[in-house]
Amino acid sequence: MRLRSPVSVAALLLAAALATWIVTVQRMRGMDAGPGTDLGGLGWFIGIWVTMMAAMMLPSVAPMVLLFHRVSLERARRSQPFVPTWVFTLAYLAVWAAYGLGAYLLYRFVVHFDLGWLDWNRGGRYVAGGAIVAAGLYELTPIKSVCLRHCRTPLHFVMHGWGEGVPGALRMGVVHGAYCVGCCWGLMVVLFALGVMSLTWMAVVAALIFLEKVAPSGERLTRVFAVAFVAAGVWIASSPGSVPGLTRPSPMNVDQMNKMEQSKPPMTTAPTAP
């Protein structure tokens, strides 16, 4: 078996992240309907959600992926089974797919009961603002701190006895993905509140995640982000029309959104990391 060098794995990660960003831009261009954007059909949403997560999370999870690969190489040199890095990466992305599925089911539950008070001109802007405030407060919680610490210092994952072979890699990917969700679910709530199909807000949230998890002072940034989110939530609730970059929901209905989806080319399989 030909084993890839860490440099080639890093290059493949960068290429996968770039490719998924390109696919996401192609699929989501012109679909930003602001808070409460219709999520379309389940298959379409899961496809674009996994592609979004690969684009947003691969840069910040790269240190863990490369560490996993180096450990796998070392085990192979000791005549132990070599596990391809993509096994770990797919397990990691599967956890984010489960998060997206949960968000979709919650959305469909709300739509099913047609809660009119969630309309933007009624209580919608207060719900969106409140969600962002809640995400800001979560940045200050001990759970956030623990999950972020695990994401920033992944060496303990390798030191822990996860088992060998594919089952061990899958378990490690799922556990690391769970810590990542615990660290970043609030930031994803911010994305949903601002417009999950917004390329601008997607890029902003991806940058915040990268800074928290990779920047040298990332742990200190949580306090800065907490203050910023609380202020932004209050601003959106009180005066949404003055918020730069915020697309206020229009009366576009579900049929119109479905027509937009049908006009897009078929969803292709998103590239995955090695």
WOWO-V72115 format. One record per residue. N is the residue number from 1. RES is the residue in three letters. D_FIRST is the distance of its C-alpha to the first C-alpha in Angstrom with 1 decimal. Layout:
n: <N | N>
res: <RES | RES>
d_first: <D_FIRST | D_FIRST>
This chain:
n: <1 | 2 | 3 | 4 | 5 | 6 | 7 | 8 | 9 | 10 | 11 | 12 | 13 | 14 | 15 | 16 | 17 | 18 | 19 | 20 | 21 | 22 | 23 | 24 | 25 | 26 | 27 | 28 | 29 | 30 | 31 | 32 | 33 | 34 | 35 | 36 | 37 | 38 | 39 | 40 | 41 | 42 | 43 | 44 | 45 | 46 | 47 | 48 | 49 | 50 | 51 | 52 | 53 | 54 | 55 | 56 | 57 | 58 | 59 | 60 | 61 | 62 | 63 | 64 | 65 | 66 | 67 | 68 | 69 | 70 | 71 | 72 | 73 | 74 | 75 | 76 | 77 | 78 | 79 | 80 | 81 | 82 | 83 | 84 | 85 | 86 | 87 | 88 | 89 | 90 | 91 | 92 | 93 | 94 | 95 | 96 | 97 | 98 | 99 | 100 | 101 | 102 | 103 | 104 | 105 | 106 | 107 | 108 | 109 | 110 | 111 | 112 | 113 | 114 | 115 | 116 | 117 | 118 | 119 | 120 | 121 | 122 | 123 | 124 | 125 | 126 | 127 | 128 | 129 | 130 | 131 | 132 | 133 | 134 | 135 | 136 | 137 | 138 | 139 | 140 | 141 | 142 | 143 | 144 | 145 | 146 | 147 | 148 | 149 | 150 | 151 | 152 | 153 | 154 | 155 | 156 | 157 | 158 | 159 | 160 | 161 | 162 | 163 | 164 | 165 | 166 | 167 | 168 | 169 | 170 | 171 | 172 | 173 | 174 | 175 | 176 | 177 | 178 | 179 | 180 | 181 | 182 | 183 | 184 | 185 | 186 | 187 | 188 | 189 | 190 | 191 | 192 | 193 | 194 | 195 | 196 | 197 | 198 | 199 | 200 | 201 | 202 | 203 | 204 | 205 | 206 | 207 | 208 | 209 | 210 | 211 | 212 | 213 | 214 | 215 | 216 | 217 | 218 | 219 | 220 | 221 | 222 | 223 | 224 | 225 | 226 | 227 | 228 | 229 | 230 | 231 | 232 | 233 | 234 | 235 | 236 | 237 | 238 | 239 | 240 | 241 | 242 | 243 | 244 | 245 | 246 | 247 | 248 | 249 | 250 | 251 | 252 | 253 | 254 | 255 | 256 | 257 | 258 | 259 | 260 | 261 | 262 | 263 | 264 | 265 | 266 | 267 | 268 | 269 | 270 | 271 | 272 | 273 | 274>
res: <MET | ARG | LEU | ARG | SER | PRO | VAL | SER | VAL | ALA | ALA | LEU | LEU | LEU | ALA | ALA | ALA | LEU | ALA | THR | TRP | ILE | VAL | THR | VAL | GLN | ARG | MET | ARG | GLY | MET | ASP | ALA | GLY | PRO | GLY | THR | ASP | LEU | GLY | GLY | LEU | GLY | TRP | PHE | ILE | GLY | ILE | TRP | VAL | THR | MET | MET | ALA | ALA | MET | MET | LEU | PRO | SER | VAL | ALA | PRO | MET | VAL | LEU | LEU | PHE | HIS | ARG | VAL | SER | LEU | GLU | ARG | ALA | ARG | ARG | SER | GLN | PRO | PHE | VAL | PRO | THR | TRP | VAL | PHE | THR | LEU | ALA | TYR | LEU | ALA | VAL | TRP | ALA | ALA | TYR | GLY | LEU | GLY | ALA | TYR | LEU | LEU | TYR | ARG | PHE | VAL | VAL | HIS | PHE | ASP | LEU | GLY | TRP | LEU | ASP | TRP | ASN | ARG | GLY | GLY | ARG | TYR | VAL | ALA | GLY | GLY | ALA | ILE | VAL | ALA | ALA | GLY | LEU | TYR | GLU | LEU | THR | PRO | ILE | LYS | SER | VAL | CYS | LEU | ARG | HIS | CYS | ARG | THR | PRO | LEU | HIS | PHE | VAL | MET | HIS | GLY | TRP | GLY | GLU | GLY | VAL | PRO | GLY | ALA | LEU | ARG | MET | GLY | VAL | VAL | HIS | GLY | ALA | TYR | CYS | VAL | GLY | CYS | CYS | TRP | GLY | LEU | MET | VAL | VAL | LEU | PHE | ALA | LEU | GLY | VAL | MET | SER | LEU | THR | TRP | MET | ALA | VAL | VAL | ALA | ALA | LEU | ILE | PHE | LEU | GLU | LYS | VAL | ALA | PRO | SER | GLY | GLU | ARG | LEU | THR | ARG | VAL | PHE | ALA | VAL | ALA | PHE | VAL | ALA | ALA | GLY | VAL | TRP | ILE | ALA | SER | SER | PRO | GLY | SER | VAL | PRO | GLY | LEU | THR | ARG | PRO | SER | PRO | MET | ASN | VAL | ASP | GLN | MET | ASN | LYS | MET | GLU | GLN | SER | LYS | PRO | PRO | MET | THR | THR | ALA | PRO | THR | ALA | PRO>
d_first: <0.0 | 3.8 | 6.2 | 9.6 | 12.7 | 15.6 | 17.6 | 15.5 | 15.5 | 19.2 | 19.7 | 18.1 | 20.3 | 23.3 | 22.6 | 22.4 | 25.6 | 27.3 | 26.5 | 27.7 | 30.8 | 31.5 | 31.2 | 33.4 | 36.1 | 36.2 | 36.6 | 39.0 | 41.2 | 44.9 | 44.2 | 45.5 | 48.4 | 48.7 | 48.9 | 48.8 | 46.7 | 46.2 | 42.6 | 42.7 | 41.0 | 38.5 | 35.6 | 36.4 | 36.7 | 33.5 | 31.6 | 33.2 | 33.2 | 29.4 | 29.1 | 31.7 | 30.0 | 26.7 | 28.9 | 31.0 | 28.7 | 25.4 | 27.0 | 28.6 | 25.6 | 23.3 | 24.0 | 22.9 | 19.7 | 18.8 | 19.8 | 17.7 | 14.6 | 15.7 | 16.4 | 12.9 | 11.5 | 14.3 | 13.7 | 10.1 | 12.0 | 14.5 | 12.2 | 12.9 | 11.0 | 9.1 | 11.0 | 10.6 | 13.7 | 15.2 | 16.0 | 18.3 | 19.7 | 20.6 | 22.3 | 24.2 | 25.4 | 26.4 | 28.9 | 30.5 | 30.6 | 32.6 | 34.9 | 35.5 | 36.3 | 38.8 | 40.4 | 40.7 | 42.4 | 44.8 | 45.6 | 46.3 | 48.4 | 50.6 | 50.9 | 51.9 | 54.8 | 55.8 | 56.9 | 59.1 | 59.6 | 56.1 | 57.2 | 56.8 | 60.6 | 61.2 | 58.9 | 55.5 | 55.7 | 56.6 | 53.7 | 51.3 | 52.9 | 53.0 | 49.2 | 48.5 | 50.9 | 49.2 | 45.8 | 47.5 | 48.9 | 45.6 | 44.3 | 46.7 | 45.8 | 44.1 | 41.4 | 40.4 | 40.4 | 38.2 | 35.6 | 35.6 | 35.2 | 32.1 | 30.6 | 31.5 | 30.3 | 27.1 | 26.2 | 28.1 | 25.5 | 22.8 | 25.5 | 26.5 | 25.1 | 23.4 | 21.4 | 17.8 | 15.2 | 15.9 | 19.7 | 19.9 | 18.2 | 20.5 | 23.5 | 22.9 | 22.6 | 25.8 | 27.7 | 26.9 | 27.9 | 31.1 | 32.0 | 31.5 | 33.7 | 36.2 | 36.2 | 36.4 | 38.1 | 41.4 | 40.2 | 39.0 | 42.5 | 43.9 | 41.9 | 43.2 | 46.7 | 46.7 | 45.0 | 41.5 | 41.3 | 42.4 | 40.0 | 42.1 | 42.1 | 38.4 | 37.8 | 40.3 | 38.8 | 35.2 | 36.6 | 38.5 | 35.4 | 33.4 | 36.4 | 36.8 | 33.2 | 32.2 | 35.5 | 36.8 | 39.9 | 38.4 | 40.0 | 43.4 | 43.0 | 43.3 | 47.1 | 47.4 | 45.6 | 47.8 | 51.0 | 49.7 | 48.8 | 52.1 | 54.0 | 52.1 | 52.7 | 56.4 | 56.6 | 55.0 | 57.3 | 60.4 | 60.0 | 56.9 | 58.5 | 58.3 | 54.6 | 52.8 | 49.8 | 50.7 | 51.1 | 53.8 | 53.3 | 55.2 | 56.7 | 53.8 | 53.4 | 50.5 | 51.3 | 51.0 | 47.7 | 46.4 | 47.6 | 45.7 | 42.5 | 43.1 | 43.6 | 40.1 | 37.3 | 35.0 | 32.5 | 29.0 | 25.9 | 25.4 | 22.2 | 20.2 | 18.4 | 14.6>
